[in-house]
Amino acid sequence: MKTTQSAPKKDVRVTIKTVAEHAGVSVPTVSKVLRNAYGVSAKARSRVLASIDQLQYRPSASARGMRGQTYTIGIVMPDVRNPFFPTILEGVEAVLAETPYVTLTGIVGKPGKVVSIVNAMLDRQMDGIIMIGQRLPPEEMKLVASALPTVIVAHHEPDALTFDTVNNDDLRGGQLAADHLLQQGYKNPVMVTITRQDIVRMDVDQLRVEGYRRALGAAGISVPRVVASADMLDDVTATIRHLLEGEDPPDALFGWADYYALEILSAVRALGYRVPEDVGIIGYDNSDPCSYTQNDLTSIDQSGQEIGRRAAQLLLERIGGRTEAVHVVTEPKVVGRGSTGRIPPLDEAAASNGAEFGSPQAI
């Protein structure tokens, strides 16, 4: 039986063989751990990871690239303003923490930059990409996915064959938002969605709008009101001012994402309206700022960390050789807080931290 060896002197180059000897396992076992491959016991994997950490082993990036493995994963994000994105990243990192993989993030920012970011990741031989949102034309997306294992978050394409997707049930989420406002006694809601120049088929905002419209239509509101605002917070504020100072001001507002809803909340209060008495406000994502005392924002929870975890797991499976597409959908629920609190939730004890509603009735 092999025994664990002491760490080598700093002037000795640490190799995969050094790690194997230190952990008391074979070189192929270390290789499997580095590749996150199957066939390694939890105990052996734990020893190898401990040795890698103790020895500060860093495989040569150039050597890994030649073998087709660099242990880097690209994360492509539309921007850094949305407070929901860090929740997804937390889930991704929670899975990758037990592997040798590290993430490198590209921020799209301006429209059209996504192509250069993805090409840079391909050039650097990253092992896979997780895209939060999808801004590539369909044919280009297929080309990327054929060249590199790819998982897309926040893009519904359940018939896609070359890449995996992880999404919330955004259609259902839009319905839940509308149902919740009606249950709280609001009669004239308006949804504020995003003005987009780069609409891609099955974007989440489109499905949330459709779900919202269906729910209000089923409740007898024949023409559900939806307005679009540019993706700048000043524009959101101007949109809200126009609505509330118009001829038919709404008594409730649904922001398609929390970062819209939070700006809506600020604008409504700045105009002198009471929340929730005069205007109810609901967002989507249940990001951390919703629970801040000054916000107390009701929101649709879409299990951000779970989405991130599933995306990372699927990508590791893709890297490991799986070829069939997998499309995961998480279930949304309403987390009720003070911004729509006209009618107290059934569970008063839950109200302080946000009462959860997964259907038209509180649970």
C-alpha positions as a Markdown table, in Angstrom:
| # | Residue | x | y | z |
|---|---|---|---|---|
| 1 | Met | 0.0 | 0.0 | 0.0 |
| 2 | Lys | 1.3 | 3.4 | -1.0 |
| 3 | Thr | 1.7 | 6.1 | 1.7 |
| 4 | Thr | 1.3 | 9.8 | 1.4 |
| 5 | Gln | 4.6 | 11.6 | 0.9 |
| 6 | Ser | 5.6 | 15.0 | 2.3 |
| 7 | Ala | 5.6 | 18.0 | 0.0 |
| 8 | Pro | 8.6 | 18.4 | -2.3 |
| 9 | Lys | 11.0 | 21.2 | -1.9 |
| 10 | Lys | 10.0 | 24.4 | -3.7 |
| 11 | Asp | 12.9 | 24.1 | -6.2 |
| 12 | Val | 11.6 | 20.7 | -7.5 |
| 13 | Arg | 9.1 | 21.0 | -10.4 |
| 14 | Val | 5.8 | 19.5 | -9.4 |
| 15 | Thr | 4.5 | 17.1 | -12.1 |
| 16 | Ile | 1.4 | 14.9 | -12.4 |
| 17 | Lys | 3.7 | 12.0 | -11.2 |
| 18 | Thr | 4.6 | 14.0 | -8.1 |
| 19 | Val | 0.9 | 14.5 | -7.3 |
| 20 | Ala | 0.3 | 10.8 | -7.8 |
| 21 | Glu | 3.1 | 9.8 | -5.4 |
| 22 | His | 2.0 | 12.4 | -2.8 |
| 23 | Ala | -1.6 | 11.2 | -2.9 |
| 24 | Gly | -0.7 | 7.6 | -3.0 |
| 25 | Val | -2.6 | 6.9 | -6.2 |
| 26 | Ser | -1.6 | 6.1 | -9.8 |
| 27 | Val | -0.9 | 8.7 | -12.5 |
| 28 | Pro | -4.0 | 7.7 | -14.5 |
| 29 | Thr | -6.1 | 8.3 | -11.4 |
| 30 | Val | -4.7 | 11.9 | -11.1 |
| 31 | Ser | -5.4 | 12.4 | -14.8 |
| 32 | Lys | -9.0 | 11.3 | -14.3 |
| 33 | Val | -9.5 | 13.7 | -11.4 |
| 34 | Leu | -8.0 | 16.6 | -13.5 |
| 35 | Arg | -10.4 | 15.7 | -16.3 |
| 36 | Asn | -13.3 | 15.2 | -13.9 |
| 37 | Ala | -13.8 | 11.8 | -15.5 |
| 38 | Tyr | -15.7 | 8.9 | -14.1 |
| 39 | Gly | -14.1 | 5.9 | -12.3 |
| 40 | Val | -12.5 | 7.6 | -9.3 |
| 41 | Ser | -13.8 | 7.0 | -5.8 |
| 42 | Ala | -14.7 | 9.9 | -3.6 |
| 43 | Lys | -11.9 | 9.1 | -1.2 |
| 44 | Ala | -9.3 | 9.0 | -3.9 |
| 45 | Arg | -10.6 | 12.1 | -5.5 |
| 46 | Ser | -10.4 | 13.9 | -2.2 |
| 47 | Arg | -6.8 | 12.8 | -1.7 |
| 48 | Val | -5.8 | 13.9 | -5.2 |
| 49 | Leu | -7.4 | 17.3 | -4.8 |
| 50 | Ala | -5.8 | 17.8 | -1.4 |
| 51 | Ser | -2.4 | 17.0 | -2.9 |
| 52 | Ile | -2.9 | 19.4 | -5.8 |
| 53 | Asp | -3.8 | 22.1 | -3.3 |
| 54 | Gln | -0.9 | 21.3 | -1.0 |
| 55 | Leu | 1.7 | 21.0 | -3.8 |
| 56 | Gln | 0.3 | 24.0 | -5.6 |
| 57 | Tyr | 0.3 | 21.9 | -8.8 |
| 58 | Arg | -0.5 | 23.8 | -12.0 |
| 59 | Pro | -0.6 | 21.8 | -15.2 |
| 60 | Ser | 1.1 | 23.6 | -18.1 |
| 61 | Ala | -1.5 | 25.5 | -20.0 |
| 62 | Ser | 0.3 | 24.9 | -23.3 |
| 63 | Ala | 0.6 | 21.2 | -22.7 |
| 64 | Arg | -3.0 | 21.0 | -21.8 |
| 65 | Gly | -4.0 | 22.9 | -24.9 |
| 66 | Met | -2.0 | 20.4 | -27.0 |
| 67 | Arg | -3.9 | 17.6 | -25.4 |
| 68 | Gly | -7.2 | 19.4 | -25.9 |
| 69 | Gln | -7.6 | 20.3 | -22.2 |
| 70 | Thr | -6.9 | 23.6 | -20.6 |
| 71 | Tyr | -9.2 | 23.4 | -17.6 |
| 72 | Thr | -10.6 | 26.8 | -18.4 |
| 73 | Ile | -14.3 | 27.6 | -18.9 |
| 74 | Gly | -15.5 | 30.8 | -20.5 |
| 75 | Ile | -18.5 | 32.7 | -19.0 |
| 76 | Val | -20.2 | 35.1 | -21.4 |
| 77 | Met | -22.4 | 37.7 | -19.7 |
| 78 | Pro | -24.5 | 40.5 | -21.3 |
| 79 | Asp | -23.5 | 43.1 | -18.7 |
| 80 | Val | -22.6 | 43.6 | -15.0 |
| 81 | Arg | -25.7 | 45.6 | -14.0 |
| 82 | Asn | -28.1 | 42.8 | -13.5 |
| 83 | Pro | -27.9 | 41.7 | -9.8 |
| 84 | Phe | -29.2 | 38.3 | -10.7 |
| 85 | Phe | -26.1 | 37.2 | -12.7 |
| 86 | Pro | -23.8 | 36.9 | -9.6 |
| 87 | Thr | -26.4 | 34.3 | -8.2 |
| 88 | Ile | -25.9 | 32.2 | -11.3 |
| 89 | Leu | -22.1 | 32.5 | -11.0 |
| 90 | Glu | -22.3 | 31.4 | -7.4 |
| 91 | Gly | -23.9 | 28.2 | -8.5 |
| 92 | Val | -21.4 | 27.6 | -11.3 |
| 93 | Glu | -18.4 | 28.1 | -8.9 |
| 94 | Ala | -20.0 | 25.8 | -6.3 |
| 95 | Val | -19.8 | 22.9 | -8.8 |
| 96 | Leu | -16.4 | 23.8 | -10.2 |
| 97 | Ala | -14.8 | 24.2 | -6.8 |
| 98 | Glu | -14.5 | 20.4 | -6.6 |
| 99 | Thr | -12.7 | 20.3 | -10.0 |
| 100 | Pro | -9.5 | 21.8 | -11.4 |
| 101 | Tyr | -11.5 | 24.1 | -13.7 |
| 102 | Val | -11.3 | 27.9 | -13.5 |
| 103 | Thr | -13.6 | 30.4 | -15.1 |
| 104 | Leu | -12.7 | 33.4 | -17.2 |
| 105 | Thr | -15.5 | 35.9 | -17.8 |
| 106 | Gly | -16.3 | 38.0 | -20.9 |
| 107 | Ile | -18.7 | 41.0 | -20.6 |
| 108 | Val | -20.5 | 41.7 | -23.9 |
| 109 | Gly | -21.6 | 45.3 | -23.1 |
| 110 | Lys | -22.1 | 46.8 | -26.6 |
| 111 | Pro | -24.2 | 44.9 | -29.2 |
| 112 | Gly | -22.0 | 42.9 | -31.6 |
| 113 | Lys | -19.1 | 42.4 | -29.1 |
| 114 | Val | -20.3 | 38.9 | -28.3 |
| 115 | Val | -18.7 | 37.5 | -31.5 |
| 116 | Ser | -15.3 | 38.8 | -30.7 |
| 117 | Ile | -15.5 | 37.5 | -27.1 |
| 118 | Val | -16.6 | 34.0 | -28.2 |
| 119 | Asn | -13.9 | 34.0 | -30.8 |
| 120 | Ala | -11.3 | 34.9 | -28.2 |
| 121 | Met | -12.4 | 32.0 | -26.0 |
| 122 | Leu | -12.2 | 29.6 | -29.0 |
| 123 | Asp | -8.7 | 30.9 | -29.8 |
| 124 | Arg | -7.6 | 30.3 | -26.2 |
| 125 | Gln | -8.7 | 26.7 | -26.4 |
| 126 | Met | -11.1 | 26.9 | -23.5 |
| 127 | Asp | -12.8 | 23.6 | -22.7 |
| 128 | Gly | -16.3 | 25.0 | -22.8 |
| 129 | Ile | -18.5 | 28.0 | -22.6 |
| 130 | Ile | -21.5 | 29.0 | -20.5 |
| 131 | Met | -23.5 | 31.8 | -22.1 |
| 132 | Ile | -25.9 | 33.8 | -19.9 |
| 133 | Gly | -28.3 | 35.0 | -22.5 |
| 134 | Gln | -27.7 | 34.4 | -26.1 |
| 135 | Arg | -27.0 | 37.2 | -28.6 |
| 136 | Leu | -25.6 | 35.2 | -31.6 |
| 137 | Pro | -27.6 | 34.5 | -34.7 |
| 138 | Pro | -28.8 | 30.9 | -34.8 |
| 139 | Glu | -26.4 | 29.7 | -37.4 |
| 140 | Glu | -23.4 | 31.3 | -35.6 |
| 141 | Met | -24.6 | 29.7 | -32.4 |
| 142 | Lys | -24.6 | 26.3 | -34.0 |
| 143 | Leu | -21.1 | 26.8 | -35.3 |
| 144 | Val | -19.8 | 27.8 | -31.8 |
| 145 | Ala | -21.5 | 24.8 | -30.2 |
| 146 | Ser | -20.1 | 22.4 | -32.8 |
| 147 | Ala | -16.6 | 23.7 | -32.0 |
| 148 | Leu | -16.8 | 23.8 | -28.2 |
| 149 | Pro | -19.1 | 22.3 | -25.5 |
| 150 | Thr | -21.7 | 24.9 | -24.8 |
| 151 | Val | -24.5 | 25.5 | -22.3 |
| 152 | Ile | -26.8 | 28.5 | -22.6 |
| 153 | Val | -28.7 | 30.1 | -19.7 |
| 154 | Ala | -31.7 | 32.3 | -20.3 |
| 155 | His | -32.5 | 31.2 | -23.8 |
| 156 | His | -35.3 | 28.8 | -24.6 |
| 157 | Glu | -34.6 | 26.5 | -27.5 |
| 158 | Pro | -35.8 | 23.1 | -26.5 |
| 159 | Asp | -35.3 | 21.6 | -29.9 |
| 160 | Ala | -31.6 | 22.6 | -30.0 |
| 161 | Leu | -29.4 | 19.6 | -30.7 |
| 162 | Thr | -25.9 | 21.0 | -30.5 |
| 163 | Phe | -26.0 | 22.7 | -27.1 |
| 164 | Asp | -27.6 | 22.4 | -23.7 |
| 165 | Thr | -29.9 | 25.0 | -22.1 |
| 166 | Val | -30.9 | 25.8 | -18.5 |
| 167 | Asn | -33.9 | 28.1 | -17.9 |
| 168 | Asn | -36.6 | 29.1 | -15.6 |
| 169 | Asp | -40.1 | 28.4 | -16.8 |
| 170 | Asp | -40.5 | 32.1 | -17.8 |
| 171 | Leu | -44.0 | 31.6 | -19.3 |
| 172 | Arg | -45.2 | 30.3 | -16.0 |
| 173 | Gly | -43.3 | 33.0 | -14.1 |
| 174 | Gly | -45.1 | 35.7 | -16.1 |
| 175 | Gln | -48.4 | 34.1 | -15.2 |
| 176 | Leu | -47.5 | 33.9 | -11.5 |
| 177 | Ala | -46.6 | 37.6 | -11.5 |
| 178 | Ala | -49.9 | 38.7 | -13.0 |
| 179 | Asp | -51.9 | 36.3 | -10.8 |
| 180 | His | -50.2 | 37.6 | -7.6 |
| 181 | Leu | -51.0 | 41.2 | -8.5 |
| 182 | Leu | -54.7 | 40.4 | -9.1 |
| 183 | Gln | -54.8 | 38.4 | -5.8 |
| 184 | Gln | -53.5 | 41.5 | -4.0 |
| 185 | Gly | -56.4 | 43.5 | -5.3 |
| 186 | Tyr | -54.7 | 45.4 | -8.1 |
| 187 | Lys | -57.0 | 46.0 | -11.1 |
| 188 | Asn | -54.9 | 48.0 | -13.6 |
| 189 | Pro | -51.4 | 46.5 | -13.9 |
| 190 | Val | -48.8 | 47.3 | -16.5 |
| 191 | Met | -45.7 | 45.3 | -17.3 |
| 192 | Val | -42.5 | 47.1 | -18.2 |
| 193 | Thr | -40.3 | 45.0 | -20.5 |
| 194 | Ile | -37.1 | 45.7 | -22.4 |
| 195 | Thr | -36.7 | 47.4 | -25.7 |
| 196 | Arg | -34.3 | 45.2 | -27.7 |
| 197 | Gln | -32.6 | 45.5 | -31.0 |
| 198 | Asp | -31.1 | 42.0 | -30.9 |
| 199 | Ile | -34.1 | 39.9 | -30.2 |
| 200 | Val | -33.3 | 36.2 | -30.5 |
| 201 | Arg | -36.0 | 33.6 | -30.7 |
| 202 | Met | -37.5 | 32.5 | -27.4 |
| 203 | Asp | -35.9 | 35.2 | -25.3 |
| 204 | Val | -36.9 | 35.1 | -21.6 |
| 205 | Asp | -38.5 | 38.5 | -21.7 |
| 206 | Gln | -40.8 | 37.5 | -24.6 |
| 207 | Leu | -42.1 | 34.5 | -22.6 |
| 208 | Arg | -42.6 | 36.5 | -19.5 |
| 209 | Val | -44.7 | 38.9 | -21.5 |
| 210 | Glu | -46.7 | 36.1 | -23.0 |
| 211 | Gly | -47.4 | 34.5 | -19.6 |
| 212 | Tyr | -48.4 | 37.8 | -18.1 |
| 213 | Arg | -50.8 | 38.5 | -21.0 |
| 214 | Arg | -52.4 | 35.0 | -20.8 |
| 215 | Ala | -53.0 | 35.3 | -17.0 |
| 216 | Leu | -54.7 | 38.7 | -17.3 |
| 217 | Gly | -56.7 | 37.6 | -20.3 |
| 218 | Ala | -57.9 | 34.6 | -18.3 |
| 219 | Ala | -59.0 | 37.0 | -15.6 |
| 220 | Gly | -61.1 | 39.1 | -18.0 |
| 221 | Ile | -58.7 | 41.9 | -18.9 |
| 222 | Ser | -59.0 | 41.8 | -22.6 |
| 223 | Val | -56.1 | 44.1 | -23.5 |
| 224 | Pro | -53.2 | 43.6 | -21.0 |
| 225 | Arg | -50.9 | 46.6 | -21.0 |
| 226 | Val | -47.2 | 46.1 | -21.7 |
| 227 | Val | -44.8 | 48.9 | -22.4 |
| 228 | Ala | -41.2 | 48.7 | -23.4 |
| 229 | Ser | -38.3 | 50.7 | -22.1 |
| 230 | Ala | -34.8 | 51.1 | -23.3 |
| 231 | Asp | -32.1 | 49.2 | -21.3 |
| 232 | Met | -30.9 | 52.3 | -19.4 |
| 233 | Leu | -32.2 | 53.2 | -16.0 |
| 234 | Asp | -32.9 | 56.8 | -16.9 |
| 235 | Asp | -35.2 | 55.5 | -19.6 |
| 236 | Val | -37.0 | 53.3 | -17.1 |
| 237 | Thr | -37.6 | 56.3 | -14.9 |
| 238 | Ala | -38.9 | 58.3 | -17.8 |
| 239 | Thr | -41.2 | 55.5 | -18.7 |
| 240 | Ile | -42.7 | 55.2 | -15.2 |
| 241 | Arg | -43.2 | 59.0 | -15.0 |
| 242 | His | -45.1 | 58.9 | -18.3 |
| 243 | Leu | -47.3 | 56.1 | -17.1 |
| 244 | Leu | -48.2 | 57.5 | -13.7 |
| 245 | Glu | -48.8 | 61.0 | -15.0 |
| 246 | Gly | -50.8 | 59.8 | -18.0 |
| 247 | Glu | -54.6 | 59.5 | -18.5 |
| 248 | Asp | -54.9 | 55.9 | -17.2 |
| 249 | Pro | -52.3 | 55.5 | -14.5 |
| 250 | Pro | -51.6 | 51.9 | -13.4 |
| 251 | Asp | -52.1 | 50.7 | -9.8 |
| 252 | Ala | -49.4 | 48.0 | -10.2 |
| 253 | Leu | -46.2 | 47.6 | -12.2 |
| 254 | Phe | -44.4 | 44.4 | -13.2 |
| 255 | Gly | -40.7 | 44.9 | -14.0 |
| 256 | Trp | -39.5 | 42.1 | -16.4 |
| 257 | Ala | -36.3 | 41.7 | -14.3 |
| 258 | Asp | -35.4 | 42.9 | -10.8 |
| 259 | Tyr | -33.0 | 45.6 | -12.0 |
| 260 | Tyr | -35.9 | 47.2 | -13.9 |
| 261 | Ala | -38.3 | 46.7 | -11.0 |
| 262 | Leu | -35.8 | 48.3 | -8.5 |
| 263 | Glu | -35.6 | 51.4 | -10.7 |
| 264 | Ile | -39.4 | 51.4 | -11.0 |
| 265 | Leu | -39.6 | 51.3 | -7.2 |
| 266 | Ser | -37.3 | 54.3 | -6.9 |
| 267 | Ala | -39.2 | 56.2 | -9.6 |
| 268 | Val | -42.6 | 55.6 | -8.0 |
| 269 | Arg | -41.4 | 56.8 | -4.6 |
| 270 | Ala | -39.7 | 59.8 | -6.1 |
| 271 | Leu | -43.0 | 60.8 | -7.7 |
| 272 | Gly | -44.7 | 60.7 | -4.3 |
| 273 | Tyr | -46.7 | 57.5 | -4.6 |
| 274 | Arg | -47.0 | 55.1 | -1.7 |
| 275 | Val | -45.9 | 51.5 | -2.2 |
| 276 | Pro | -47.9 | 49.2 | -2.0 |
| 277 | Glu | -51.0 | 51.3 | -1.2 |
| 278 | Asp | -51.0 | 53.4 | -4.4 |
| 279 | Val | -48.8 | 51.3 | -6.6 |
| 280 | Gly | -47.8 | 47.7 | -6.2 |
| 281 | Ile | -44.5 | 46.6 | -7.7 |
| 282 | Ile | -43.2 | 43.1 | -8.6 |
| 283 | Gly | -39.9 | 42.1 | -10.1 |
| 284 | Tyr | -38.4 | 38.9 | -11.6 |
| 285 | Asp | -35.3 | 37.0 | -10.3 |
| 286 | Asn | -35.5 | 37.4 | -6.5 |
| 287 | Ser | -32.0 | 38.8 | -6.5 |
| 288 | Asp | -30.3 | 39.8 | -3.3 |
| 289 | Pro | -31.4 | 43.5 | -3.3 |
| 290 | Cys | -35.0 | 42.5 | -3.2 |
| 291 | Ser | -34.7 | 41.6 | 0.4 |
| 292 | Tyr | -33.0 | 44.8 | 1.5 |
| 293 | Thr | -35.2 | 46.7 | 3.9 |
| 294 | Gln | -35.4 | 49.8 | 1.8 |
| 295 | Asn | -36.6 | 47.7 | -1.2 |
| 296 | Asp | -38.7 | 44.9 | 0.3 |
| 297 | Leu | -39.5 | 44.0 | -3.3 |
| 298 | Thr | -41.8 | 41.1 | -4.2 |
| 299 | Ser | -40.2 | 39.0 | -7.0 |
| 300 | Ile | -40.4 | 35.8 | -9.0 |
| 301 | Asp | -37.8 | 33.5 | -7.7 |
| 302 | Gln | -36.1 | 31.4 | -10.5 |
| 303 | Ser | -33.6 | 29.5 | -8.4 |
| 304 | Gly | -30.5 | 31.3 | -9.7 |
| 305 | Gln | -27.9 | 29.2 | -7.9 |
| 306 | Glu | -29.6 | 26.0 | -9.0 |
| 307 | Ile | -29.6 | 27.3 | -12.6 |
| 308 | Gly | -25.8 | 28.0 | -12.3 |
| 309 | Arg | -25.2 | 24.5 | -10.7 |
| 310 | Arg | -27.1 | 22.7 | -13.4 |
| 311 | Ala | -25.3 | 24.7 | -16.2 |
| 312 | Ala | -21.9 | 23.8 | -14.8 |
| 313 | Gln | -22.8 | 20.1 | -14.4 |
| 314 | Leu | -24.1 | 19.9 | -17.9 |
| 315 | Leu | -21.0 | 21.5 | -19.3 |
| 316 | Leu | -18.8 | 19.1 | -17.4 |
| 317 | Glu | -20.8 | 16.3 | -18.9 |
| 318 | Arg | -20.4 | 17.8 | -22.4 |
| 319 | Ile | -16.7 | 18.1 | -21.9 |
| 320 | Gly | -16.6 | 14.5 | -20.7 |
| 321 | Gly | -18.1 | 13.3 | -24.0 |
| 322 | Arg | -21.9 | 13.5 | -23.8 |
| 323 | Thr | -23.3 | 14.5 | -27.2 |
| 324 | Glu | -27.1 | 14.4 | -26.8 |
| 325 | Ala | -28.7 | 17.7 | -25.9 |
| 326 | Val | -30.2 | 18.2 | -22.4 |
| 327 | His | -32.6 | 21.1 | -21.7 |
| 328 | Val | -33.4 | 21.8 | -18.0 |
| 329 | Val | -36.3 | 24.0 | -16.8 |
| 330 | Thr | -36.6 | 25.1 | -13.2 |
| 331 | Glu | -40.0 | 26.0 | -11.5 |
| 332 | Pro | -40.7 | 29.6 | -10.6 |
| 333 | Lys | -42.4 | 30.8 | -7.5 |
| 334 | Val | -43.6 | 34.2 | -6.0 |
| 335 | Val | -41.7 | 35.5 | -3.0 |
| 336 | Gly | -44.1 | 38.0 | -1.6 |
| 337 | Arg | -42.8 | 41.1 | 0.2 |
| 338 | Gly | -44.0 | 44.5 | 1.2 |
| 339 | Ser | -44.0 | 46.1 | -2.3 |
| 340 | Thr | -47.3 | 44.2 | -3.1 |
| 341 | Gly | -48.5 | 43.6 | 0.5 |
| 342 | Arg | -52.0 | 44.9 | 0.3 |
| 343 | Ile | -53.3 | 41.5 | 1.5 |
| 344 | Pro | -51.1 | 39.7 | 4.1 |
| 345 | Pro | -49.8 | 36.2 | 3.1 |
| 346 | Leu | -51.5 | 33.2 | 4.8 |
| 347 | Asp | -48.2 | 32.4 | 6.6 |
| 348 | Glu | -47.6 | 35.6 | 8.6 |
| 349 | Ala | -44.4 | 34.1 | 10.1 |
| 350 | Ala | -42.9 | 33.8 | 6.6 |
| 351 | Ala | -43.7 | 37.4 | 5.7 |
| 352 | Ser | -40.6 | 38.9 | 7.3 |
| 353 | Asn | -38.3 | 37.0 | 4.9 |
| 354 | Gly | -40.7 | 36.9 | 2.0 |
| 355 | Ala | -43.6 | 34.5 | 1.7 |
| 356 | Glu | -43.4 | 32.0 | -1.2 |
| 357 | Phe | -46.2 | 31.5 | -3.7 |
| 358 | Gly | -45.7 | 28.7 | -6.2 |
| 359 | Ser | -49.3 | 28.8 | -7.4 |
| 360 | Pro | -52.3 | 31.2 | -7.2 |
| 361 | Gln | -52.6 | 30.2 | -3.6 |
| 362 | Ala | -50.1 | 31.1 | -0.9 |
| 363 | Ile | -48.2 | 28.1 | 0.6 |
